[in-house]
Amino acid sequence: MSRKIHYLIESILIVVILVLGGTLLKIHKKENEVVASIGEKEITRNEVQDKLSGKAFNTAVDNLINSSLIDQQFQKEKGKVTEKERLEQFPYVKLADSTKKNLSDKETSSFVDEYIKVKFLSEKYELISEDDLKGFLEEERSSFGTKVSMIKVIEGSHDKLSKLETRLNKGTKISSALKTLGLESHDEEVFSSYNEYGVDFSSMKKGEYAHHMGGSDHDDHSSHSTQHHLLYLEDTQDVNAKLFNMQENKDMIFNVYFSKNYNNVRIKLLNKLSNAYEIKK
């Protein structure tokens, strides 16, 4: 009986070994599959995978080291990230990275927290000078112009906004048309000639509108699956002198400068911190 069991186990093991051997052979063949050749030199799939995994691993290590440096120094300087500051800085965060759209998203929330920490430390160590801000102001003034426009932004499907346009063209007041169609709007103040919508409001008259397709780099208004915006011009005025006044509006100017130069300021901070900590890899 024991001999039969012995032969049975031996047979099963032989089958397992053969199956495993075949599988390993297939894996080996796949890993050594030639994916490219340069002259006599062949590049295998395995070489590509090694390169990819090495780069990804090293990048992940560097990212964790950088975040740890920022976090440790932030704690050392007794900094705090509050919900109020998250909400205040989030509009500027979106200037730094337009993919960050919702604070409830874990990745976005983590990015915002580090953004606030870098801002706190950059102010603490005066990484942004008065001359940096003044130079930035001059660039902004020449880029954005001297006019601002008050617009009403209505978001909806192509069909709904087309119906809204039809009513506006017939002379219906926008408030009445919005109510009839069940559309909501919000007000924004943007630079007339340079803004996130890519619309030049300086050439438009009060009461005119532009149809903008959100989330797209082209103007294919025939797409029915994408949310569109109707941008209704309510007024255009000269820029408030306070907007570009360093003494009266320094906090806002600093916030905008920081958001647009976030990556450079972060690198400058990390260079400073890497000299203050012993880093082993």
C-alpha positions in Angstrom: 0.0 0.0 0.0 2.8 2.4 1.0 4.6 1.5 -2.3 1.5 2.5 -4.3 1.2 5.8 -2.5 4.9 6.3 -3.0 4.5 5.8 -6.8 1.4 8.0 -6.9 3.2 10.9 -5.2 6.2 10.4 -7.4 4.0 10.5 -10.5 2.3 13.7 -9.3 5.7 15.4 -8.6 6.9 14.5 -12.0 3.8 16.1 -13.6 4.3 19.2 -11.5 8.0 19.5 -12.4 7.2 19.1 -16.1 4.4 21.7 -15.9 6.6 24.1 -14.0 9.5 23.5 -16.3 7.4 24.3 -19.3 6.0 27.4 -17.7 9.5 28.6 -16.7 10.7 27.9 -20.2 7.9 30.0 -21.7 8.7 32.9 -19.2 12.4 32.6 -20.0 11.7 32.8 -23.8 9.3 35.8 -23.3 11.9 37.6 -21.1 14.6 37.1 -23.7 12.3 38.0 -26.6 14.2 40.6 -28.8 12.2 43.8 -28.9 14.7 45.8 -30.9 18.1 45.6 -32.6 20.7 48.1 -33.4 23.2 46.6 -35.9 24.4 43.4 -34.2 23.2 44.5 -30.8 19.9 43.0 -29.6 17.7 44.5 -26.9 15.5 42.0 -25.0 12.3 42.5 -23.2 14.1 41.6 -19.9 16.5 44.5 -20.4 13.7 46.9 -20.9 11.9 45.7 -17.8 15.0 46.0 -15.7 15.5 49.6 -16.9 11.9 50.5 -16.2 11.7 48.9 -12.7 15.0 50.5 -11.8 13.9 54.0 -12.8 10.5 53.7 -11.2 12.1 52.4 -8.0 14.7 55.2 -7.9 12.1 57.8 -8.6 9.8 56.5 -5.9 12.7 56.6 -3.4 13.7 60.1 -4.4 10.0 61.3 -4.1 9.7 59.8 -0.6 13.0 61.4 0.5 11.9 64.8 -0.8 8.5 64.6 0.9 10.2 63.4 4.1 12.6 66.4 4.1 9.8 68.9 3.7 7.6 67.2 6.3 10.4 66.9 8.9 11.5 70.5 8.5 7.8 71.7 8.6 7.3 69.9 11.9 10.7 71.2 13.2 9.5 74.8 12.5 6.2 74.0 14.2 4.1 74.6 11.1 0.5 73.6 10.9 -1.8 72.7 8.0 -5.3 73.9 8.7 -8.6 73.2 6.8 -9.0 77.0 6.5 -5.6 77.3 4.7 -6.4 74.3 2.5 -9.5 76.1 1.3 -7.7 79.4 0.9 -4.8 78.0 -1.1 -6.7 75.6 -3.3 -7.5 78.1 -6.0 -3.8 78.9 -6.2 -3.0 75.1 -6.2 -5.2 74.8 -9.3 -3.0 77.5 -11.0 0.1 75.4 -10.2 -1.5 72.1 -11.3 -4.8 72.2 -13.3 -5.4 68.5 -12.7 -6.1 69.1 -9.1 -9.8 69.7 -9.0 -11.3 68.2 -5.8 -10.0 68.5 -2.2 -11.8 65.3 -1.3 -9.5 63.4 -3.7 -6.7 61.7 -1.6 -3.9 62.5 -4.0 -5.1 66.1 -4.4 -5.4 66.5 -0.6 -1.8 65.2 -0.2 -0.5 67.5 -2.9 -2.2 70.5 -1.3 -0.7 69.7 2.2 2.8 69.6 0.8 2.1 72.7 -1.3 1.2 74.5 2.0 4.3 73.2 3.7 6.6 74.3 0.9 5.0 77.8 1.0 5.4 78.1 4.7 9.1 77.1 4.6 9.8 79.3 1.5 8.5 82.3 3.5 10.4 81.2 6.6 13.7 81.0 4.7 12.9 84.0 2.4 13.4 82.0 -0.7 11.3 84.5 -2.7 12.8 88.0 -2.7 11.1 91.4 -3.2 12.9 91.7 -6.5 11.4 88.3 -7.6 7.9 89.7 -6.9 8.5 93.0 -8.6 9.9 91.4 -11.7 7.0 89.0 -11.7 4.5 91.9 -11.5 6.0 93.6 -14.5 5.7 90.4 -16.5 2.1 89.9 -15.4 1.2 93.5 -16.3 2.5 93.1 -19.8 1.0 89.6 -20.2 -2.4 90.2 -18.8 -3.1 93.8 -19.9 -5.0 96.5 -18.1 -8.6 95.3 -18.5 -10.7 92.9 -16.5 -14.1 91.4 -17.4 -16.9 90.4 -15.3 -18.5 87.3 -16.8 -21.3 84.9 -16.0 -20.2 81.2 -16.5 -23.0 78.7 -17.4 -22.1 75.1 -17.7 -24.2 72.5 -19.5 -24.5 70.2 -22.4 -24.2 71.4 -26.0 -27.9 71.0 -26.6 -28.9 73.0 -23.5 -26.5 75.8 -24.1 -27.7 76.0 -27.8 -31.2 76.5 -26.5 -29.9 79.2 -24.2 -28.2 80.9 -27.1 -31.4 80.8 -29.1 -33.3 82.5 -26.3 -30.6 85.2 -25.8 -30.6 85.9 -29.6 -34.3 86.5 -29.4 -33.7 89.1 -26.7 -34.7 87.1 -23.6 -33.0 88.3 -20.4 -30.3 85.9 -19.3 -31.8 85.5 -15.8 -35.2 84.5 -17.3 -33.6 82.1 -19.8 -31.5 80.4 -17.1 -34.6 79.9 -15.0 -36.6 78.5 -17.9 -33.9 76.0 -18.9 -33.0 75.0 -15.3 -29.4 76.1 -15.8 -27.2 77.5 -13.0 -24.4 80.1 -13.3 -21.6 81.6 -11.3 -19.8 84.9 -11.6 -16.1 85.3 -12.3 -13.7 88.2 -12.8 -11.0 87.5 -15.4 -8.4 89.4 -17.4 -10.0 90.4 -20.6 -7.3 89.5 -23.1 -5.6 86.6 -21.3 -7.6 84.0 -19.3 -8.1 80.3 -18.7 -10.9 80.2 -21.4 -8.7 81.6 -24.1 -11.4 84.2 -25.0 -10.6 87.8 -25.8 -13.4 89.7 -24.0 -11.8 93.1 -24.8 -13.3 92.9 -28.3 -16.8 92.0 -27.1 -19.7 94.2 -26.0 -21.7 93.9 -22.8 -24.4 91.2 -23.2 -22.4 89.3 -25.8 -21.3 85.7 -25.1 -18.8 83.1 -26.2 -19.3 79.3 -26.4 -16.4 77.4 -24.8 -16.0 73.7 -24.7 -14.6 72.8 -21.3 -11.8 70.2 -20.9 -10.7 70.5 -24.6 -7.9 72.1 -26.5 -10.0 72.6 -29.6 -13.3 74.2 -30.5 -15.3 71.2 -31.9 -18.7 72.5 -30.6 -20.4 69.6 -32.3 -19.4 67.2 -29.5 -22.5 66.4 -27.5 -20.7 64.3 -24.8 -18.6 67.0 -23.3 -19.7 69.7 -20.9 -19.6 73.2 -22.4 -19.5 76.7 -21.0 -21.4 79.7 -22.2 -19.4 82.8 -21.1 -21.7 85.8 -20.9 -20.0 89.2 -20.7 -21.6 91.5 -18.0 -18.9 94.3 -18.0 -15.3 95.2 -18.7 -13.4 97.7 -16.7 -9.9 99.0 -16.1 -7.7 96.9 -13.8 -7.9 98.2 -10.2 -4.6 99.9 -9.5 -4.5 97.9 -6.2 -4.1 94.7 -8.1 -0.6 95.5 -9.1 0.3 97.4 -5.9 2.9 95.5 -3.8 2.1 97.4 -0.6 -1.6 96.9 -0.7 -1.8 93.5 -2.3 1.4 91.7 -1.4 -0.3 88.5 0.0 -2.2 87.9 -3.2 0.8 88.7 -5.4 2.9 86.3 -3.4 0.3 83.6 -3.6 0.1 83.9 -7.4 3.9 84.1 -7.8 4.3 81.0 -5.6 1.7 79.0 -7.5 3.2 79.8 -10.9 6.8 79.1 -9.7 5.9 76.2 -7.3 8.2 73.6 -8.8 11.2 75.9 -8.9 10.7 77.1 -5.3 10.3 73.5 -4.2 13.6 72.5 -5.8 15.3 75.5 -4.2 14.0 74.5 -0.8 15.0 70.8 -1.3 18.6 71.9 -2.2 18.7 73.8 1.1 17.2 71.0 3.2 19.4 68.2 1.6 22.4 69.9 3.1 20.9 70.0 6.5 20.1 66.3 6.8 22.2 63.1 6.4 20.7 61.1 3.6 21.7 57.5 2.9 20.5 55.4 0.1 
